[in-house]
Structures are given as structure tokens and as C-alpha cells.
Amino acid sequence: MKDKDEANRRLVETYRSDCNDRIMTVYRKGLAGPTSDVVTEAQSYQTGLLPGFVLPLSQLLARADSWSRAKRARRQREDTPKIPPAGGTDG
């Protein structure tokens, strides 16, 4: 898996969010090899790499949901056929 390969390199932690399953997987470089933890939507993530930093996963997923809704709305507007004004445009 790509994420485990990254954890084996110089990166200490990598993160992968899955908006469909509503989880975030955290991959860490450990002494015995890479490890991973799953953070659920109801949980918050904290790391010793950034003391005091707390990420409530529900907030991240809510933001991703709003981006998805906005993207669908843009796509829908772009796909809607343009109706010419009444009276035609043929002069």
C-alpha cells in the first residue's frame, strides 16, 4: 500500500481521509515498522508532533461534504442547457 510505503520513508506520519467510510487512517513510522490507527468521525485526532493541535474529524468531513455539494451544484449548472431569450436570436 502506498501509504505504508510513505511511512517507511522519512515521513513520521501520513494521513488518509476517507469521506465515504467517514474515517481517517494515520500511518506512523515505528521502530518495528509502520503502524496505523483509524480515527472515526466521532473522534478527534491529536499528535505529539504538534502539541496542542486537535482535529475533530467530524469538522473535516463536514467541510469535505460542503465541497462535494458545491462541486455537484457547479456541475449541474454547467450541464443545464442554455435557453435562448423569447423571440429568438435570428434577427
N, C-alpha and C positions, 0 to 999 in steps of 0.2 A: 504494500500500500504506500502511496506517495507520501502521506503524512508521516508514517513511521520512518520512512527514509529521511525525511527532513529532520526529524527528531534525532536521528543517528548522526547527523552532521553537527555543525556548530550551534545550531539553534537550541536554546534551552527549553523553550515552549513554543508550540504552534497550536492554533485553534481552528476548528472547522465547525461552522454553524450549519445546521440542517433545519431549514424553516418548515419543511414538510413533517418531519418527525418531532419538531419543537424541542430540539436538543442542541447542545454544543459539546463537541468532543475536544478535550485538551490533551495534547501529546507532550510528554516531557522526556528529556534526556536523563536517564537514570544511570547509576553506576553499573547495574547489571543489564543495561539495555533500555530501550524505550518503554515507557509506561503510558497508559491513557486512563482518563477519567471522563465520565459523562455527566454533564450538568443539565438538569431538566428545566423546563420553563418555570417551574415553581421555585427554583433555587437561584442563588446569587453566586457568582464566581469571584474568588479572591486569590491573589497570587503574592508570594513573598517577593517577587521581582519588582512589584510596585506597591510598597507599603501604603496602606490606607485606601487603595483602589478597590472598589466593589462594583461588579457588573451584575445588576439584576437581569437575568436572561429574558424575562418577560418584556422588559423595556426594549431590548434589542430586537426581539421578534416582532413586537408591535410596530417598531419603525420599519422593519422589513415588510410587514404586511401593508403598511401605508404606501411604501414604494411600489409594491406589486399592484395595488389598486390604482395608483396614479398611472402606472405604465399601461395597465389594461384600458383605462379611460382614454389615454392618448391614442392607443392603437385603434380603439373603437371610433374615435373622431376621425382619424386618418382613413379608415376603411369606409366611412359613410360617404355615399356618392353625393356630389355637389349638384344641387338642383338650380337650374338657371332661373333668373328672375321672370316673373309673369310678363307675358308679351313677347317673350323670345329675345334672342340676341342677333337675329339675322338681318337687322337693319331696316 
